Amino acid sequence: MSKNNLPGIDRKYLESELLGTELADFPAEILDYPEKVVQIGEGNFLRAFVDWMFHTMNKKGIFKGRAVVVQPIREGRISNLNDQDGLYTLYLRGIENGEEVNKKEIMTAISRGLESYAQWEEYLKLAENPEIEFVVSNTTEAGIAYNEDDKLTDTPPESYPGKLTAYLYRRYQTFNGAQDKGMVIIPVELIDRNGDNLKRIILKLAENWKLEAGFSEWIEESNHFLNTLVDRIVTGYPFNEIDDLEAELGYHDQNLDTGEIFHLWVIEGDEKLKEKLPFHKAGLNVKWVDDLTPYRTTKVRILNGAHTSTVPVSYLAGIDLVRDAVNDELVGEFIRQAVFEDIIPTLDADEDELEDFASKIFERFKNPYIDHKWLDISLNSTSKFKTRVLPSLVQHIEKLDKVPERLSFALASLIHFYHGTELEEGKLAAFRNGEKYLIRDDQEALEYFVDLWSKYEAEEITLAELGEDVLANEDFWARNLNELPGLTDSLTNNLKMIKKEGMKTSLEKLIK
């Protein structure tokens, strides 16, 4: 017995109490499928995304393989996973086709866990198993990075690419460079061209380590490094709900994981690999494509662009959570107009697909199980605006010969959101209805707004001049945005309207 006198979840408990129930509606044989995947990373995202997909395929008798999960850093949760024989409960919750959905199931795709720093040789021995064909990883955005100090003799090398290079070299040696023993390597780290970057670093390490030329040739010719794009909000361990959820389940689960219903995995790779990983046969939203660039552009412009555009608008309108903003008559209409009238017309993809993607985003934003705070999303808003919103704004002007008013209004709102004249512990102090909030961003960006708004408060510059200064800031935008036809006047009018009328009244005028 464990927490609150509840039994813990492990294989024995699963087989004796849960098999055949709603939580474990699968045959016992999937608990013994062979290891086919090395998974670098044991975090919430991989367990609610990739491992969920393997489990889903296994339930349908398609993939018939499980993952050995490797903890890439010194401290993690591998021991917790091993305590539960790799089992954990996954809750997927949200809005789907207008209906609230709450699904829960025990995941079975993890065979065991290894700690790379304590079990380095056991990790390398995985390379000797011919049945293991795949590597998946999520080591955070900083994980795919070159470390010039890594050595083959390290136990282990410090970086993830170093650890993977050592693994691949052991495999190359074990099978004498056999072409059919190359790996399919699928990183899901949130960096552009993640597979290409990982491969580039591995080849560089091979050169540094003075490994034979045949190894680099084998990496190039026999291994597949796939670029990927992933999309699912994973909220992880539900600290605030855990007592209620465990009471509902009837057992204690220290690895319980939660996420949204929506999922999308775009993989840039050879269609032949699709049959090795037949996600589509399990009804999963996985797309194998020749070029994932359009998908990345769509996600960044619509999903991330809607978020970044709405942060200052919603927050200054007095709304703290994403779902409350989408459900609000004024802010909800602002988001819809920004997406459908300002952003989608700038994209070249199929219009029906874009509108379907956008519609699903609004369902995701309404998720009642996710307390997504605008202030959390506001982190580094200036750089986010440049990458997520500015391309739509610029292309709208250049393509349609008019200023996208919602995006111009979003920029004016962002400038007002950064209205502060003092820094507190590296954050910009600003005020909403007399209450202070703190803005986190690059220090130079915060200092810029402190200086600019201080000049305005001292009546050294007008609001129009303040707006022109922001548009001219090439450190922000890499160009002078005052050169875009009509944008300076539009921004100035929006800045003045928000200053005079407040956010809600300004929104009413804008969306009409």
Protein Blocks (a to p, Z undefined) as FASTA:
>chain_A
ZZhhiacddfklmmmmmgopaklgccfklmmcccfbdcedjbfklmmmmmmmmmmmmmno
mnopadddddfbfbdcklmmmmnnopacddddddeehiacddddddfkbfbdcdfklmmm
mmmmmmmpmklmbdcddebjklmccdfkbcfkbccdfblklmmmmmmmmmmmmnnopakl
cccdddfbdcehklmmmmmmmmmmmmmnopafklmmmmmmmpccdddddddddebjafkl
mmmmmmmnopacfkbccddfbdcddddddfklmmmmmmklnopacdddfblklmmmmmmm
mmmmmmmmmmmmmmmnopabfklmmmpmklmmmmmmmmmmmmmmmpcbdfklmmmmmmmm
mmmmmomkbccdfklmmgoklmmmmmmmmmmmmmmmmmnopacfklmmmmmmmmmmmgcf
bdeehiacddeehiacdddddfklmmmmmmmmmmmmnopacfklmmmmmmmmmklnopaf
klpghklmmmmmmmmmmmmnommlmmmmmmZZ
